[in-house]
Amino acid sequence: MGNEKTRVLVADDDPHILSMLSTRLGKRGYDVLEAADGIQAVETAKRELPDLIVLDVMMPGKSGWEVARELRKDERTRGIGILILTAIGESMNELSSPLYGADDYLDKPFEFADLEQRIQRILDARTAKRGE
């Protein structure tokens, strides 16, 4: 992987969750970018091309699902890993997240260990795909 850090964009309109995720992921060695709403998430993803986005569903501007759909349509951002976070309920998340192009989803509240495992699984799958 070289010296480059894995870049993760965290998009959540809750400042507490945004700060907590950014701090924890930063301590784990990720280069963390932040977005406070869906519009900012799309703009940051297109400008910075992170390796993965941790994306809240319920955000102002655009929902996480809308962000995921828009990024999947763009050739430059299509390969970015997407992990959806939401408190709307497991069955809704399970049905909706794949429809919008998310690689995985995690329901709030969540354990940080679960989040890290899912992030790593998405990054590993993405790396394997590039190696094909």
Backbone torsions as a table, in degrees:
resi	resn	phi	psi	omega
1	MET	NA	-13.6	178.1
2	GLY	74.9	-159.5	-177.3
3	ASN	-91.3	-7.7	-177.0
4	GLU	-72.9	131.9	176.2
5	LYS	-76.7	150.0	173.2
6	THR	-72.9	127.9	-178.2
7	ARG	-94.9	127.1	179.6
8	VAL	-123.3	127.3	174.0
9	LEU	-96.6	124.6	176.3
10	VAL	-105.5	121.8	-179.4
11	ALA	-121.6	111.8	179.6
12	ASP	-155.8	136.8	-179.4
13	ASP	-83.8	-6.3	176.2
14	ASP	-88.7	110.8	-175.9
15	PRO	-57.6	-33.7	-180.0
16	HIS	-66.0	-47.4	-179.8
17	ILE	-66.4	-42.7	179.0
18	LEU	-57.9	-47.9	-179.4
19	SER	-64.8	-44.7	-178.9
20	MET	-61.8	-48.2	-179.5
21	LEU	-64.2	-44.3	-179.3
22	SER	-61.1	-43.9	-179.7
23	THR	-64.0	-48.8	-177.9
24	ARG	-64.1	-44.6	-179.5
25	LEU	-68.4	-36.7	176.0
26	GLY	-61.4	-41.0	178.1
27	LYS	-67.0	-22.5	178.1
28	ARG	-87.1	1.6	174.5
29	GLY	98.4	3.2	177.8
30	TYR	-80.6	148.9	170.7
31	ASP	-87.4	108.0	-170.1
32	VAL	-100.4	130.4	172.5
33	LEU	-109.5	155.4	-178.9
34	GLU	-128.0	148.0	172.0
35	ALA	-140.7	137.1	-175.6
36	ALA	-98.5	-4.6	176.5
37	ASP	-155.8	174.6	-175.9
38	GLY	-65.7	-38.3	-179.5
39	ILE	-65.7	-45.4	178.4
40	GLN	-63.4	-35.6	179.0
41	ALA	-62.0	-45.8	179.1
42	VAL	-63.6	-47.7	-178.7
43	GLU	-60.3	-45.2	-179.3
44	THR	-66.4	-42.8	179.6
45	ALA	-61.4	-42.9	-178.9
46	LYS	-70.3	-33.4	-179.1
47	ARG	-79.6	-43.5	-170.9
48	GLU	-99.0	-18.4	-179.1
49	LEU	47.0	63.8	179.1
50	PRO	-67.3	165.7	177.6
51	ASP	-76.2	-30.8	-176.2
52	LEU	-153.6	150.4	176.0
53	ILE	-122.9	129.2	170.2
54	VAL	-97.5	112.6	-163.4
55	LEU	-122.4	116.8	174.9
56	ASP	-73.0	147.2	179.3
57	VAL	-79.3	-52.3	-172.9
58	MET	-87.4	92.1	179.2
59	MET	-133.6	153.3	175.1
60	PRO	-70.4	159.2	178.4
61	GLY	87.4	-69.9	176.0
62	LYS	-143.2	142.9	175.9
63	SER	-73.8	162.9	176.3
64	GLY	-57.6	-35.7	179.0
65	TRP	-65.9	-40.9	177.6
66	GLU	-64.4	-39.8	177.6
67	VAL	-61.8	-47.4	-179.1
68	ALA	-59.8	-45.9	-179.1
69	ARG	-61.5	-44.4	-179.5
70	GLU	-63.9	-41.7	-179.4
71	LEU	-68.2	-34.1	179.2
72	ARG	-70.4	-24.6	179.8
73	LYS	-80.1	-19.8	-176.1
74	ASP	-93.1	125.7	-178.2
75	GLU	-54.6	-39.3	-176.2
76	ARG	-71.5	-29.4	-175.3
77	THR	-109.4	0.6	-175.6
78	ARG	-58.2	-34.6	-174.8
79	GLY	-87.3	0.0	179.1
80	ILE	-69.3	132.6	176.5
81	GLY	-69.2	141.4	-179.3
82	ILE	-130.2	122.7	174.0
83	LEU	-115.0	117.6	-179.2
84	ILE	-89.1	133.8	173.2
85	LEU	-114.2	135.1	177.1
86	THR	-159.9	156.7	176.7
87	ALA	-109.8	16.5	-174.7
88	ILE	-80.9	-8.5	178.2
89	GLY	119.7	137.3	-172.8
90	GLU	-58.3	-46.9	-176.0
91	SER	-65.7	-37.8	177.5
92	MET	-64.9	-42.9	179.8
93	ASN	-65.1	-43.5	-178.7
94	GLU	-61.5	-38.8	-179.9
95	LEU	-77.0	-41.7	-170.1
96	SER	-84.4	-40.6	-172.9
97	SER	-56.8	-47.3	178.8
98	PRO	-64.4	-30.9	-180.0
99	LEU	-62.1	-30.2	-176.9
100	TYR	-97.6	3.4	175.2
101	GLY	95.8	10.0	178.3
102	ALA	-71.1	145.4	177.4
103	ASP	-78.9	-31.1	-179.0
104	ASP	-162.0	172.0	178.5
105	TYR	-143.2	159.5	177.7
106	LEU	-144.9	131.7	-179.3
107	ASP	-85.6	140.4	172.6
108	LYS	-84.6	145.2	-7.9
109	PRO	-72.6	155.4	-176.9
110	PHE	-134.5	161.2	173.8
111	GLU	-89.6	138.9	-178.2
112	PHE	-60.9	-33.9	178.1
113	ALA	-60.9	-39.1	177.3
114	ASP	-64.3	-43.2	178.7
115	LEU	-59.8	-46.8	-179.8
116	GLU	-62.1	-41.0	178.9
117	GLN	-62.2	-43.6	-179.2
118	ARG	-67.9	-40.4	176.9
119	ILE	-59.7	-47.8	-178.3
120	GLN	-63.1	-40.1	179.8
121	ARG	-62.3	-43.5	179.1
122	ILE	-65.5	-44.7	179.9
123	LEU	-63.5	-41.0	178.8
124	ASP	-63.7	-42.9	179.0
125	ALA	-64.1	-39.7	-179.9
126	ARG	-65.3	-42.5	178.4
127	THR	-64.5	-42.3	179.0
128	ALA	-62.8	-39.8	-179.3
129	LYS	-63.7	-41.1	179.1
130	ARG	-65.9	-31.5	-177.7
131	GLY	-77.0	-10.4	-178.1
132	GLU	-66.9	NA	NA
